[in-house]
């Protein structure tokens, strides 16, 4: 496949999937299954079908790994949200169809037949954090910023397939903390809570990941395949894979949310004030509260560059 939004390359037994839209901070239109999403899942499928591949390495070009979902397309992909008087509300069947489609893609990553390693730096927000959970290993820089800020749209721990995985990974109290406060946290804290495998200094990232991948490639191909199949059964027995069916139904329910007058509806604000106005109002609600502790992270030059560029980008 001739990829346009990512780089797919193979070095021996390693397939590298490199998100390559640095000017857009590698955001992904997964709900609408835009070009970058189609290519993203296709790259994982290509690696799955390649018998020579033992390890899949996921990373991002530019100042950050993945800044999340494209919020200019949210809800519009169902065929609604323009606010016209004669406009029909999107049907439940269309929402269920689209929501199941992208969550099936997440499940293919979680149950991928090869060993998967995610390497993250800079921003790893929303879907960027989701991907770290779905991969077998996740290595992040110590000053990376992580957070489930997609929950700021108001889903309250809904609309996502990884709830069982997150609770099993970090424990129920920590899971609820990062889900419901939507607070940001750095790579060091992510490693301490067990959300990622390890956090390393930025300058040592490539070296550490390369060493890990080489060690994983020492495993025989049949051993990797049997191990992944075994873990699939274990994940089923623990109820971890149930989250993918729960997630798409939950997401559909969330997109039909009723907003009270004093609550912040991003969709209404985006309609009335445009994308940047809607986003500014959304994140201003959290500034000084849950984001207060992130100031030290934002002081790093890498994060400063990413933050200023993200503000200036289209989405």
VENKA-V627842 format. One record per residue. N is the residue number from 1. RES is the residue in one small letter. D_FIRST is the distance of its C-alpha to the first C-alpha in Angstrom with 1 decimal. Layout:
N:RES:D_FIRST  N:RES:D_FIRST
This chain:
1:x:0.0  2:x:3.8  3:x:5.9  4:x:9.5  5:x:11.7  6:x:11.1  7:x:10.7  8:x:9.2  9:x:11.3  10:x:13.3  11:x:17.0  12:x:18.8  13:x:18.8  14:x:17.4  15:x:14.0  16:x:14.2  17:x:12.8  18:x:14.5  19:x:15.1  20:x:15.4  21:x:17.6  22:x:20.9  23:x:22.8  24:x:22.3  25:x:22.9  26:x:19.5  27:x:20.8  28:x:18.7  29:x:19.3  30:x:19.0  31:x:21.8  32:x:20.6  33:x:16.9  34:x:16.0  35:x:12.7  36:x:13.0  37:x:14.0  38:x:11.3  39:x:8.6  40:x:11.3  41:x:11.9  42:x:8.4  43:x:8.4  44:x:11.8  45:x:11.0  46:x:8.7  47:x:11.7  48:x:14.1  49:x:13.0  50:x:13.2  51:x:16.9  52:x:17.3  53:x:16.6  54:x:19.8  55:x:19.3  56:x:16.8  57:x:17.9  58:x:17.4  59:x:18.9  60:x:19.1  61:x:19.6  62:x:22.8  63:x:26.1  64:x:25.0  65:x:22.6  66:x:22.2  67:x:25.1  68:x:24.4  69:x:23.6  70:x:23.6  71:x:27.2  72:x:27.2  73:x:25.4  74:x:27.3  75:x:29.4  76:x:28.4  77:x:25.3  78:x:27.9  79:x:29.5  80:x:32.5  81:x:34.0  82:x:35.2  83:x:38.8  84:x:40.0  85:x:43.2  86:x:41.9  87:x:38.6  88:x:37.9  89:x:36.9  90:x:33.4  91:x:33.9  92:x:33.6  93:x:31.3  94:x:28.7  95:x:28.9  96:x:28.7  97:x:25.7  98:x:23.6  99:x:25.1  100:x:24.3  101:x:20.7  102:x:19.9  103:x:22.4  104:x:20.8  105:x:17.7  106:x:20.2  107:x:21.7  108:x:18.6  109:x:18.6  110:x:22.4  111:x:22.3  112:x:19.2  113:x:20.0  114:x:19.5  115:x:21.7  116:x:20.4  117:x:21.9  118:x:21.9  119:x:23.2  120:x:24.8  121:x:27.0  122:x:28.6  123:x:28.1  124:x:26.6  125:x:27.9  126:x:27.5  127:x:24.0  128:x:23.8  129:x:26.7  130:x:25.4  131:x:22.4  132:x:24.9  133:x:26.7  134:x:23.8  135:x:22.8  136:x:25.1  137:x:26.1  138:x:26.3  139:x:27.7  140:x:28.8  141:x:30.9  142:x:34.6  143:x:34.6  144:x:31.4  145:x:32.2  146:x:31.2  147:x:32.3  148:x:31.7  149:x:32.6  150:x:30.7  151:x:33.9  152:x:35.8  153:x:34.8  154:x:37.4  155:x:35.9  156:x:38.4  157:x:36.2  158:x:34.6  159:x:31.2  160:x:29.3  161:x:28.3  162:x:29.3  163:x:33.1  164:x:33.9  165:x:31.5  166:x:33.0  167:x:36.6  168:x:36.1  169:x:34.6  170:x:37.1  171:x:39.9  172:x:41.1  173:x:43.1  174:x:40.5  175:x:37.8  176:x:40.1  177:x:40.9  178:x:37.5  179:x:36.6  180:x:39.7  181:x:40.7  182:x:37.1  183:x:38.3  184:x:36.2  185:x:36.5  186:x:35.5  187:x:33.7  188:x:37.0  189:x:38.1  190:x:34.7  191:x:35.3  192:x:38.9  193:x:38.2  194:x:35.6  195:x:32.7  196:x:30.8  197:x:31.2  198:x:32.7  199:x:33.2  200:x:33.5  201:x:34.6  202:x:31.9  203:x:32.6  204:x:32.1  205:x:28.8  206:x:26.6  207:x:29.2  208:x:29.8  209:x:26.2  210:x:25.6  211:x:28.8  212:x:27.8  213:x:24.4  214:x:26.2  215:x:28.8  216:x:26.4  217:x:24.7  218:x:28.2  219:x:28.0  220:x:27.2  221:x:24.1  222:x:26.3  223:x:28.3  224:x:25.4  225:x:24.4  226:x:28.0  227:x:28.6  228:x:25.7  229:x:27.0  230:x:30.5  231:x:29.7  232:x:28.1  233:x:31.5  234:x:33.3  235:x:31.4  236:x:32.2  237:x:35.9  238:x:36.1  239:x:34.7  240:x:31.8  241:x:29.2  242:x:31.6  243:x:30.6  244:x:27.4  245:x:29.4  246:x:32.1  247:x:29.7  248:x:28.3  249:x:31.9  250:x:33.2  251:x:30.7  252:x:31.7  253:x:35.4  254:x:35.0  255:x:33.5  256:x:36.8  257:x:38.9  258:x:42.4  259:x:43.3  260:x:46.9  261:x:48.5  262:x:48.6  263:x:45.0  264:x:42.0  265:x:39.6  266:x:36.5  267:x:35.4  268:x:38.8  269:x:38.9  270:x:35.5  271:x:36.7  272:x:40.0  273:x:39.1  274:x:35.5  275:x:32.6  276:x:34.3  277:x:37.7  278:x:36.5  279:x:34.8  280:x:37.8  281:x:40.2  282:x:38.2  283:x:38.0  284:x:41.6  285:x:42.8  286:x:41.7  287:x:42.6  288:x:45.7  289:x:45.5  290:x:42.5  291:x:40.9  292:x:44.1  293:x:43.3  294:x:40.1  295:x:42.0  296:x:41.9  297:x:38.1  298:x:37.8  299:x:40.1  300:x:37.5  301:x:36.2  302:x:32.5  303:x:33.1  304:x:35.2  305:x:32.4  306:x:29.9  307:x:32.6  308:x:33.7  309:x:30.2  310:x:29.3  311:x:32.5  312:x:31.7  313:x:28.1  314:x:27.5  315:x:26.5
